[in-house]
């Protein structure tokens, strides 16, 4: 599949795609949409920002649009689970955009807001339910959601759900799903727990592992600035006043740190707002809307937003605090450079954060260049704090020679042999499995919980 025109989509969907100027699918879309339209289960692995939402939304809308059934109260036909409220809202927006010419209803269910409005929407009926696990379970336990008529189940950002501790909730939800259904499973990474969950959830899936020739971190211009903590704010302000600095996401380690930094920036020359888990849903949505609408230049966020923000036109990401987990670095900087666009990511590293930088560089397999705007005079470390002497002018290693590098090919992490390849069964000879029967005739193995 090289263009969306090759897909046998219903006319209302084709019209929506044309209005959005969608012509060429991304690799994950090209390899999963045809399989999903043929009603296979799908296991898709691709980095964030590669278009996974359309990969499951279009097949669902196409199937439901063909059927043109009336939505039943409290009995959705399709369920999409997302780890965060922000991601759930964005998925809902995608369903509204792609399905604008269809008479299909979708309902959003997430925590942090009063459930009354969500309950009323469910009572009116919904073809598609987009939900976060915690609020969905609450409404299921209260009898406001019944999954016995479900025909399509989507698990999006599965690895993020496990990181956030949702595995017990996921197992409870999966127990309530009908055995005869289509399941679409998407994740940015495939650690062992994710593989185990996929095996229990999917039936003879088409497996797609998209490893781009140019990874997201490689197409983003990365820089590191070695600073004392008290030099971070002045350096950030200098960066924000630079040329071609449009919308910027600044990541902090703590919620309090996000609030404090946003207040300091707002007192200066910059319009900034904070977003994190302690903010109410309404406050978080107002912050995102203001950022999307370019009413504020800077969004100060904690890692709760690392995968929950999908906004075009983010020119810079700044790691004001280095992330504790190296994997979070990739998700943070992935907020820029979306959909093939260029982006810049700058990390502020203090002497006490050098171990975090080492771990990140090992993970991405490259040395992050020094920020050219960071002068040698910015460094005021003594030898004890810098681990063996402060940096010299033009030096790249202010922490001495402690940084480990990949010495040989055997020491490098192995790359996946699947560069955009598709194995319908996930393992074995690569032959396509038996095509699915119609929804009402499917025979599935019992879903493990």
N, C-alpha and C positions, 0 to 999 in steps of 0.2 A: 504494500500500500504506500504510494508516493504522494497522493493527494486525497483530500476528503471527498472529492467528487467520485472516487472509485468505490466508496462505501454505498451500500444499498440502504440508505437512510430514508425515512419518510420525509415528505416535502416540507413540513413545518420546521424540521430540524435543519434541513439544507438551507432554508431561508435564514434561519438564525445564524448559522455559521457564515453565510455570505455577508450578513450585516456586520458581523464581528471581524470580517476580513480574514477568516480562517481558511487557508489554502493548503499549507503543507503541515502534516502532523509531525510531532516530535517522535523520537524513536520509541518511547514507551507507548505512545498512542498508536503508532503504526503497527506495533506487534501485539498489543492486547485488545484493541477495539474489535478487529475481525473475529478473534476467538470468543470474545464476550458476546458479540452479536450472534454467533453460532451456538450460544448457550453452554459453552464450556466453563468450568471453574477456572479461575486465573490466579496465578501467584506472580505478582509483579514486583521487581526490585529495581528501584531507580532513585537517584538523588532528588532532594527537594528542589522545587522550581523547574521540573521537567514536564509538567502538564499532566500529572496523574489524575487530577479531578475530572478532566474531560474524558479520560480513558475509561472511567466507570459511569460518569453521568450520561454520556451520549448513548451507550447501549441500554441503560435503564429507561431513559426517556423514549428511545425508539421502540422498545418492547411495550411499555405502558401506553404509548401513543397509538400503536397499532390496535391494541385491545380496546381502548376508549371505554374502560369500565368506570362506573361510578365509585367514588371513594366511600369506603365504609367507616362509620364512626369508630375510632380507637383501634382500627385494624389496618395498619399500613401494609402495602404490598411490597415495598422496598425499604430497607433500613441501612443507613450509612452511619457508622460509628467513627467519631473523631476524638482525639485526645483533649483538645482545648476548645473553649468557647469561641475564640477568635477563628480557629480553623472551621468550626461548625458553621459559623456565620458566613464565612467566605464560600464554603461548599454550597450553602443555601443560595447565595448570590449567583453562583454558577448555574445551579438548577433553574433559577429564575431567568437568567440570560438565555441559556440554551433552549429552555422550554417556553419562551414567551408566546409562541404561537400555538401552544398546546393547551388543552383544557385539563391540566393536571395540577393537583395541589400538593405542595410540600410544606411541612411543618418543622420548625426548629425547636429542639428541646435541650436546654443546658442549664446548669446551676448558676447561682449568683443573682438571680432575679426571682420575683414572685412567680409561682407556678400557675396562677389562676389563668393568665392569658394563654399559656401553653395548653392547659387542660381544655379550655374553650375551643381552641383550634383543633385539637385532637377529636373532640366531640363532633365537630363539623365534618370530619373525615379528611384523610390525607392519603394520597397515593405513595408519597415518599416521606419518610421520617429521617431527619438528620439529627443526631443526638450525641451527647457526651455520656459515658457509661454511668456515672453516678446519678445524675438526674433521671436517666432512663430507668434505672433500677427502682428508684423511688416511685416513679409513676406506675411502673409495672406492679409493684407491691401494693399500691393503692387501687389497682384495678382500672387505671386509665389507659393502659397500653396492653394490647393482646397481640402476640406474634404468631398465632396459630395459622394465619392466612398469608404469612410472609412468603414471597417467591424469590426475592433477590436480597442477598446480604453482602454488605461491603464493610471491610475493616481497613481504615485508612491510617497511615502513619503508625503501623502496629508496633514498631520498636519504641517509638516515643511513648505509647501507652504502657508498655512494660516498664520503661524508665520511670514513669509517674506512678507506678504501683497499682495499675488497673487490672492486673492479671486475675485476681479473684472475682472482680466484677465481670470481666469478660467471660469467665467460665460459667457464672450464673446465667448470663444472658444467652450464651450458646446452648445451654441446657434447654432453653425454652423455644429454640428454633425448630421448625419442621425439618424432618430429614430430607424431604424432597424440595430442593431449592437450588439456586445458583449462588455460588459464593465467589466474591472477588476480594483478594487479599493483597494489600500494597504496603511496602515497607522500604525505607531508605537503606537499611542494613539487614543482614540475616544472621544474627547470633544464634546459638543453639536453642535458646528458649523460643525464639521466633519460628525456627524450623519445626520444632516440636508442636507448636500451636498450629502452624499451617498444615501439618500432617493430620492433625485431629479435626481440622475444619474443612479441608478441601477434598474433593472426590476427583481423582485422575486429572489434576489441573494442567492447563497449559502454563508452563513456567517461562517467564521472560526476565532475563537479567541483563539490564542495559548498563554497560560500562562505557561511557562516552570516551572518544579519543582524547578530547580535552575536558578534563574534569572541571567542576565548578570552581574549585580552588585555584586551578591553573589559569582560568580565563579572568580571574580577579587579580588586579594588581595589589599585592600584599606588601606591607611595610611594618617595621617594628621601630618604635621610639623608646630608647632607654632613658628613663626619667626617675628622679626622686618623686615621692608621692606629692609633695607640695608644688611640683612643677607640672603636674598633670592638667590642672584647670587652665593655667595660662597657655599651655601648648594646645589644648582643645580649642580655646577661644581663637588662637592664631589660625588653627586649621579651618575653623568655621568661617573665617573672614577671607579665605583663599578663593581663587577663581574656580568656577565650575563646581562649586560646592552647593548643591541644591537641597535635597532632603537627606537627612543624616539620622541613622539609628545609633545610639550610644549605649553600650551594654555595661551594666554595673553588676557587681557580685551580689549585693543585698538590696532589699526593698527600701530600707532607710537610705542607703547610698543613692538610689535612684531619685528619691524625693529630694534629698539635699542638693544633688547636682542639678536637677531641673530648676529648683528655686534659685540657685546661684546664677545659672545661665539666664533665667528670666529677669533677674535684677540687673543684668548687663545689657548687651545689645541684641540679645537673641530671644526668639520666641520658642519656648521649649515646654514639653509636657511629659509626665512620667506615666508608665504603665507597668503594673506588676500584679501579683496575686492578691494583695490586700485591698486593691481598688475594687469598688463595686462594678458589676457588669456595665451599668449605665455609664459610669465614669470611664471605664476602659473603652467602651464603644465611642464615647465623645472624643476621647484622645485620638483614637484611630481615625475617626471621621475628620478631625481637624488636621491630622497629619496627611491623610489622603487628599484633602481639599487644599493643601498648601497654606493653611492658615497658621501653621507652626512649621518651623524649619527642622527642629530637633525632637526626636522621640527618644526619651531615656527609658530603657527597658531592662528587666532581668531576663533570665533564660526562659521564663514562661512564654516569652514572645518569640523565641528563636525559631520555632517552626510554625508559629501561628500567624505570621504576618506575610502576606503575599501581595505586595504593592509594587507596581512598576515605577520606575523613575527614582529609586533610592540610589543616590550617587556614591555615598560613603557609608561604611560601617566602622565604628570606632569601638574597640575593646578598651574601655576606660579601666576596667579591671580584667586581668587575664582569667579565662574560665578555668575552673577547677578540673573539669574533665576535658581532655583533648578533643573528644568527639564534638563537644559543644562548640568548639571553635569553627568547625566546618559548617555547622548549622547556623551559627551567628553570621558569618561572613556571607553565607548563601542568601541573605536578605538583599544583597546587591548583586549585580551581574545576572539578573533574572532574564529568562527567555533569550539567552544569547547576548544580552547587552553587556557593555563593559561596566566595571565597578572598581572601587578602591576600598581596601580594608586596612586600617591602621590600628596596631596594637600598642598600648602603653605598658611597658614592662619595668617594674621596679626591681631592686636587688632581691627582694624576698619572693619574687614571682619567676625567678629564672628557671626553676624546675618545671613550672607549667609550660614555659616556652620550649624547653627541651623536649617535653612530651609531645607538644603540637608538631614540632619539626620532624620528630620521628614518625608521627602518624602520617603527615602529608608527604614525607620523603623529600623534603627540600629545605634549604636554608632561606629564611625570610629576610629580604634585604633591609638595610637600615633606611629609615625615613630620611630623605635628603633635607627636610626642613629642620631636622633635629641636630643642632650643632654640638660640638664637643664641650662647649662651655655650659651646656644644659646639664652635664653630669657633674655631680658634686659628691660622689660616693667616697667613703674612706675604704681602705683595703679590707677591713674586717667585714663590712657590709657587702662589698662587691665580690667577695669570694676570691680575692687574689689580685686586687688592684683595679682602679677605675679605668675607663676607656681612654685611649689616646685619640688624637685627631685622626680621622680616617680609619680608625680601627672598627672592625665588625664584631669583635668578641670582648665586650666589656667585662665578662665574667671569667676571664682567664681562658684556658683551653679545656674547660670542663665539658663542653658540649660534645656529645657523642655523635658520630656520623656513621652512615652505612659504609662499612669497609669493603665488602665484597658482594657479589650477586647473591650468594647464599644467605647473606645476612639481611637482604632486603625482604620486605613482606611480599609474599607471592600474589601476583595479580590474577584475577579470575580469567580463566580461559574463555569465558563466555562474553565476547564483545558484541553485545546486541543479538546474540543467538537465541533461538527459541527451541526448547525441548518440551514437547507437549506433555510428557509424563514426568518431567523433572529429572528422571534418571533413566538409564538403560539405553536402548538402541536409538532413541529419538523418533520413533514412529509415532504418528498421531494416534491417540487413543480412540476408542469407540465414541462416535458422536453422541451427544446427549439426546435423550428422548425429550418429548414435550414436557412442560413443567408438571402437568398432572400425572405423567407416567414415569417419572424418574425413580430409579431404584438406587438408593444410597446406602452406604455402610453406616452403622450407628455412629453418631457424632460423639466423640469422647469429650469429657469435660474435666 
